[in-house]
Amino acid sequence: MEDNKNVDVNNKEADNKEINKIEITQEELDKKIQQAIYTNSQNEKKKYEKELQKQKSLMEMDEQSRLVEEKKQLEQQLAEIQLTNLKYETAKVLNNKGMSAEFVDFVVGNDTETTQANIENLDKLFKKAVSEEVSKRVTSTGTKNSNNSINGTMTKEQFRKMSIAEQTKLFNENPELYKQLTNR
């Protein structure tokens, strides 16, 4: 590859709509890639050395201490696996209840019972909040349309803009007006 090739990156600024142009030569791009690879390999090397140090320290221990340490590590791994499984099962339960799996971290507890209780609480609170918001919006639009229906001055166009729930309410409250608006 040629070292003289340029890579153009265009960015638009939101305020003054000017276009900034950044030019990077292939050589500079290759250096950046090499730097990223080097950093990644150093991180992997640190992980390997840490694990090697753990293994060496286990080898230096007497058999009883080594067994205790290995048991401790296995219990830690088991706890991590159980937490992962609990999160997975919780995500499935949340999806079944119609909630986003993104709530997993908010509801996962120490055990299944705690997690289930947290899910139930979230479900109640979430449904209550949604219900209150829907009530606010329906009431605000319902009041405007109900004034029209009481006076009997609603037009067919206003009627068509109403939601099904509002039309049903009009049908229950003022069947004559409803018939007038639905007749063509």
C-alpha positions as CSV (number, residue, x, y, z in Angstrom):
1,M,0.0,0.0,0.0
2,E,1.1,3.5,-0.6
3,D,2.1,5.6,2.4
4,N,0.7,8.7,0.7
5,K,-2.9,7.8,0.6
6,N,-5.1,10.1,2.6
7,V,-8.2,9.2,4.5
8,D,-10.8,12.0,4.7
9,V,-13.1,12.3,7.6
10,N,-15.9,14.9,7.4
11,N,-17.6,16.3,10.4
12,K,-20.4,18.9,10.4
13,E,-20.6,21.4,13.2
14,A,-24.1,21.9,14.4
15,D,-23.7,25.6,15.2
16,N,-22.1,27.1,12.1
17,K,-22.6,24.2,9.6
18,E,-19.0,24.3,8.5
19,I,-17.2,21.2,7.3
20,N,-14.0,20.2,9.0
21,K,-11.6,18.0,7.1
22,I,-9.2,15.8,8.8
23,E,-6.5,14.2,6.7
24,I,-4.6,11.2,7.8
25,T,-1.9,9.5,5.8
26,Q,-1.8,5.7,5.5
27,E,1.4,5.7,7.6
28,E,-0.3,7.6,10.4
29,L,-3.2,5.3,10.2
30,D,-0.9,2.2,10.4
31,K,0.8,3.7,13.4
32,K,-2.5,4.2,15.2
33,I,-3.5,0.6,14.4
34,Q,-0.2,-0.8,15.6
35,Q,-0.5,1.3,18.8
36,A,-4.0,-0.2,19.5
37,I,-2.7,-3.7,18.8
38,Y,0.3,-3.1,21.2
39,T,-2.0,-1.8,23.9
40,N,-4.3,-4.8,23.6
41,S,-1.4,-7.2,23.7
42,Q,0.0,-5.5,26.9
43,N,-3.4,-5.9,28.5
44,E,-3.5,-9.5,27.6
45,K,0.0,-10.0,28.9
46,K,-1.0,-8.4,32.3
47,K,-3.9,-10.8,32.5
48,Y,-1.7,-13.8,31.8
49,E,0.9,-12.7,34.3
50,K,-1.7,-12.2,37.0
51,E,-3.1,-15.7,36.3
52,L,0.4,-17.1,36.3
53,Q,1.2,-15.4,39.6
54,K,-2.0,-17.0,41.1
55,Q,-1.0,-20.4,40.0
56,K,2.6,-20.0,41.4
57,S,1.2,-18.9,44.7
58,L,-1.1,-21.9,44.8
59,M,1.9,-24.2,44.0
60,E,3.9,-22.7,46.9
61,M,1.1,-23.4,49.4
62,D,0.8,-26.6,51.4
63,E,-1.9,-28.9,50.2
64,Q,-4.5,-27.9,52.8
65,S,-4.1,-24.1,52.1
66,R,-4.1,-24.8,48.4
67,L,-7.4,-26.7,48.7
68,V,-8.9,-23.9,50.7
69,E,-7.9,-21.3,48.1
70,E,-9.1,-23.4,45.2
71,K,-12.4,-23.9,46.9
72,K,-12.7,-20.2,47.5
73,Q,-12.0,-19.5,43.8
74,L,-14.5,-22.2,42.7
75,E,-17.2,-20.7,45.0
76,Q,-16.5,-17.3,43.5
77,Q,-16.8,-18.6,39.9
78,L,-20.0,-20.5,40.9
79,A,-21.5,-17.3,42.4
80,E,-20.7,-15.5,39.1
81,I,-22.3,-18.2,37.0
82,Q,-25.4,-18.2,39.3
83,L,-25.7,-14.4,38.9
84,T,-25.4,-14.7,35.2
85,N,-28.1,-17.4,35.1
86,L,-30.4,-15.4,37.4
87,K,-30.0,-12.3,35.1
88,Y,-30.8,-14.5,32.1
89,E,-34.0,-15.9,33.8
90,T,-35.0,-12.5,35.0
91,A,-34.7,-11.1,31.5
92,K,-37.0,-13.8,30.2
93,V,-39.5,-13.1,33.0
94,L,-39.4,-9.3,32.2
95,N,-40.0,-10.0,28.5
96,N,-42.9,-12.3,29.4
97,K,-44.4,-9.4,31.4
98,G,-44.0,-7.0,28.5
99,M,-41.1,-5.1,30.1
100,S,-37.7,-4.4,28.6
101,A,-34.9,-6.7,29.5
102,E,-32.8,-3.5,30.2
103,F,-34.4,-3.5,33.7
104,V,-32.5,-6.6,34.7
105,D,-29.9,-4.8,36.7
106,F,-32.5,-2.9,38.6
107,V,-34.5,-5.9,39.8
108,V,-31.9,-8.7,40.3
109,G,-31.5,-9.5,43.9
110,N,-29.5,-12.0,45.9
111,D,-31.8,-14.9,45.2
112,T,-34.8,-15.8,43.0
113,E,-37.4,-14.8,45.6
114,T,-36.0,-11.3,46.1
115,T,-35.7,-10.9,42.4
116,Q,-39.3,-12.0,41.8
117,A,-40.5,-9.5,44.5
118,N,-38.5,-6.8,42.8
119,I,-40.1,-7.6,39.4
120,E,-43.6,-7.5,40.9
121,N,-42.8,-4.1,42.6
122,L,-41.4,-2.7,39.3
123,D,-44.4,-4.0,37.4
124,K,-46.9,-2.4,39.8
125,L,-45.1,0.9,39.8
126,F,-44.6,0.9,36.1
127,K,-48.2,0.1,35.3
128,K,-49.4,2.7,37.8
129,A,-47.2,5.4,36.3
130,V,-48.3,4.6,32.8
131,S,-51.9,4.5,33.8
132,E,-51.7,7.9,35.5
133,E,-50.0,9.4,32.5
134,V,-52.6,8.0,30.2
135,S,-55.4,9.3,32.4
136,K,-53.9,12.7,32.3
137,R,-53.8,12.7,28.6
138,V,-57.2,11.2,28.1
139,T,-58.7,13.6,30.6
140,S,-57.2,16.6,28.9
141,T,-58.4,15.6,25.4
142,G,-61.7,14.2,26.8
143,T,-62.6,17.5,28.5
144,K,-62.2,19.4,25.3
145,N,-64.3,17.0,23.2
146,S,-66.9,16.4,26.0
147,N,-67.7,20.2,26.0
148,N,-68.5,19.9,22.4
149,S,-70.7,16.9,22.8
150,I,-72.7,18.5,25.7
151,N,-73.4,21.5,23.5
152,G,-74.2,19.4,20.5
153,T,-71.9,21.5,18.3
154,M,-69.4,18.9,17.3
155,T,-68.6,18.6,13.7
156,K,-68.1,15.3,11.8
157,E,-64.4,16.2,11.4
158,Q,-64.0,16.7,15.1
159,F,-65.7,13.4,15.6
160,R,-63.3,11.6,13.2
161,K,-60.4,13.0,15.1
162,M,-61.6,11.5,18.4
163,S,-60.1,8.2,19.7
164,I,-62.3,5.1,19.8
165,A,-62.5,5.5,23.6
166,E,-63.8,9.0,23.2
167,Q,-66.3,8.0,20.5
168,T,-67.5,5.2,22.8
169,K,-67.9,7.7,25.6
170,L,-69.9,10.0,23.3
171,F,-72.1,7.0,22.3
172,N,-72.8,6.2,26.0
173,E,-73.4,9.8,27.0
174,N,-75.2,11.2,24.0
175,P,-76.5,8.5,21.6
176,E,-78.5,11.0,19.4
177,L,-75.5,13.1,18.7
178,Y,-73.4,10.0,18.0
179,K,-76.0,8.8,15.4
180,Q,-76.1,12.2,13.8
181,L,-72.3,12.2,13.5
182,T,-72.1,8.6,12.1
183,N,-74.9,9.1,9.6
184,R,-73.5,10.1,6.2
